């Protein structure tokens, strides 16, 4: 008698679950979403009370799918996503997994849209979470898409919050997916700067340089690291080691030249730029920086000339400075002319060359360059 009673109670409980589920589906089909939610929530409570693993997988699949559809219609994409994933994880024979896959993809699209909407509204933390949610949904085995675009967007937006811990976490994940993508390394380096983890920062920079040796960005990051640290010897040593490994890379010589120039070591800078040019005869920046070595030195000379008086000693000094300044301008000319050869319409280079020609009393060249500048500015 007791066994019969227990069986009757269990059957009644199961029938009630199914009745609530059926009522939820019928209400949803009639677009009565409020009633559909009420019934599906009752069914959920009963399923959880009994133990959902005690029910037939086919029925459970029907429950999870319809719960997802109802909550999706209500705009609660978190509960909808959870429901569709629960259905897919069942892998129930005769279930509704095919429909749940499509609905789960729709959830991903909704989270992506919400991410952009919140970004436009400058709700950056919410936006970042939605971008990451999009990635997580698409990564589910049923969809199997590595949406690195959404994950990268989450990383960037977290850095805007700023939330460098999450930005750092995602950047490391992105690099593990594709270590040859320079923007992932840039985000990791940025997050480490924000977290002030200097030891990890140098390791991240070195790893980025090894993975993408052609990128000048990471070379500059290393330069900035040593400059901020005030370790000039470490800086030069790092560049020298890089050149030993890759002696035919003009970028390395250029960075060494620029670093040496910033440190006032003009002889080393000049030598390094010339080596870069020997490897790449069309290296605009190397020619431009070579010219700047000489032109920049003339600024203080001009100021000193203007400060001199009319005495014979001052006039003698004036003539000496003029001679030295003219020599520097003359050294700059061929490098500036190469800049124009490589980039004929570069207004900055043209304007500097015009002033140099003027200082050298090269009237014909001065007039030619001035005319070209006027033509470019009028267009």
Number of C-alpha atoms within 10 A of each C-alpha: 6 7 8 9 10 11 12 12 12 13 12 12 15 17 12 15 22 17 14 21 24 19 18 28 25 15 20 21 12 11 13 14 18 13 17 25 19 15 23 27 16 16 24 19 13 18 20 12 9 15 10 15 11 10 12 10 18 16 17 21 26 20 27 25 26 25 27 29 25 26 20 21 13 13 13 14 20 14 16 26 26 16 24 28 23 18 28 24 14 17 14 17 10 11 20 23 24 11 14 26 20 13 20 27 18 15 25 21 15 16 23 19 16 18 28 19 15 16 18 11 10 14 15 24 19 20 27 30 20 26 27 24 22 26 24 16 24 20 15 16 12 18 13 10 13 15 16 16 14 21 24 23 21 29 31 25 25 24 22 15 16 15 19 22 16 19 28 23 13 23 26 19 18 22 18 11 13 13 17 15 14 17 14 24 25 18 23 27 25 20 26 21 15 17 15 11 12 15 9 15 21 17 12 20 22 18 15 25 21 14 15 17 19 14 14 14 16 23 23 14 19 21 23 14 19 18 17 10 12 11 13 16 10 16 20 17 13 17 20 16 11 18 17 11 10 12 14 15 18 24 23 25 26 26 22 28 28 24 24 20 20 12 12 12 13 18 12 16 25 23 15 25 26 20 21 26 19 13 15 15 15 16 19 19 16 28 25 19 22 26 27 18 19 20 20 13 13 20 11 11 16 14 10 13 17 10 10 13 11 9 9 9 10 14 14 12 15 21 12 13 17 17 11 14 22 17 14 19 23 18 16 23 19 15 20 24 18 19 24 20 13 15 14 13 14 14 16 11 18 21 15 17 27 22 15 22 20 15 16 16 12 12 13 11 15 19 14 11 18 16 12 15 18 11 10 11 9 7 5
